[in-house]
Amino acid sequence: MMTSTLIRPALNSLRQLPTLHQVSETWGRLELKLETEDTRYWLTTEGVPQKTSGTPINYVVNYVTVEKLSEDGNWDLKAVYSPEAWRLSQGFDYCQMLYQELSRLNEENEKAFSWETLRQIEAVEAELEKANKAVFELSEKVRSRWA
């Protein structure tokens, strides 16, 4: 059985969600905007405007902190994303979703060939090519900001 990939919510969508919980410290404020069965999404709403030496990275305004539920029932820090890295991760999610759809269509076409399924395969391949190009371009932007 194949699990389906979900695309992470857009940063603007997270901003518009009600705050479920907040953590305020001298560095700034994190707001819990979304909680799923195994993942929490925190948005930094107050803090420093850009990454600086000595400031915890998850206290940069508009950065997203992701926590995952561990096997022992605790929430563990998974990653902290800049807005650009967050968009890049959404692109990876989208590509993964397209790969899963392509795999499903190929299996379907192997079992029972149809021209309609072949057209769908070609459409997904074309979309995947565009998505991969966009992800590559965005990854270059993210990489250049780290340099």
N, C-alpha and C positions, 0 to 999 in steps of 0.2 A: 504494500500500500504506500502511496506517495503522499507526503504531507504537503500542504500548500503553503507557499511563502506569502506572508503579508508584507505590504510596503509600510514602512514606518510613517507616522503622521508627519505632515509638513510642519515646519516651524511656526508658520502663521496659524495653523490649526491648533497647535499646542497652546499658543498665546491666548487664543479665544476660549479655550476650555476653562471651566471654573477651577479654582484652586482647591484641591482635596486636602492638602496639608502644606504647611510651610515651615522652613527652618531659617531662622534669622540669626546671624552671628555678626561679629564685628566686620568680617570680610564682605558681607552682603546677605542676600536672601535667595534661597532656592524654593521654588513652588512645585509641589507634586501636581502634575497636570493630568496624568493618565496612569492607571494601574490596570494591568491585565492579570491573568492567572499567574504568570511567571515573570512579568517585567514591569518595572516602574520607570516612568519618564519624568524627570525633574527639569524645570527650566529656570535658569538664573535670571531673575528680574531686577536685582540690585547687586551692584558690585563694581568692579573696575571695567572700563570700556574696552580694554584690550589686554592681551596676555602681558604680564609683567613679572619680573624676577621677584620671588618671595611671596607672591599671591597664589593660593591654591587655584589650579586651572579651572575647577568647577565654579569659581566665583567670578568668571568673566561674563558680563551681561550677554544674553542670548545663546550661551552655551547650553547644551543638553547633556545631562548626566543620566546614564542608564544603569539601573540596578537589576540584577537577576536573582530569582529565588533559588537558594541552594538546596541541596538534598536535606540538610539539617534544619530547614525552615527559616534560615536567616536571609536577609537581603544583602547581597554582595555587589560592590561597585564593579560594573562590567566595563564601562568606558565613558569618556567625556568627549563630546564632539563640538567643534566650532560650527557655526552655521554652514560654512562651505563643506566641511567634512560630513555634516548631517545630510546635506543634499546628495553628496557622493554616496553615502550609505543607502539612501533611497534609490539611487540609480542601480547599485548592486542588487538591492531587493527586487527591483523591476526586472533586471536581466535574469535573475534566478527564477522569477515567476515565468518569464518567457521561455527559458530553457525547459522548465517543467511542462509547460503547454506544448512545446515542440516535441518533447519526448512522448507525451500522451498521444499527440496526433500521429507521430511516426508508428507507434505501437498499433494504433487503430488502423492505419493504412496497411500495415503488414498483415493484420488479421483479415481485413476485407478492403481491398483497394477501391478507392473512389476518386474521381476527378475533383469533386468538391473538397475532399480532405486534402488532396494534393495542393489545391489552391490555398487552403487555409495554412498548410505547411509553408508555402512560399511567402504568404503574407506575414507569418510569424517570423520567418527568417529575415525578411526585409526590415521588420520592426526591430528585431534583435541587432541587426547590423547598425541601424541608426542609434539604438540605445547604447551599444558598445562604444560607438564613436563619441557620443555625448559624455559617457562615463570617463573615457580616456581624456577628453579635453578638460573635464572638471578635475580629474585627478592631477593633471599637470598644473592647474591653478593652485590646488591644495598643496602640492609638492613644492611649488615655487615660493609659497608663503612660509614654509618650514625652513627654507634655505637661508 
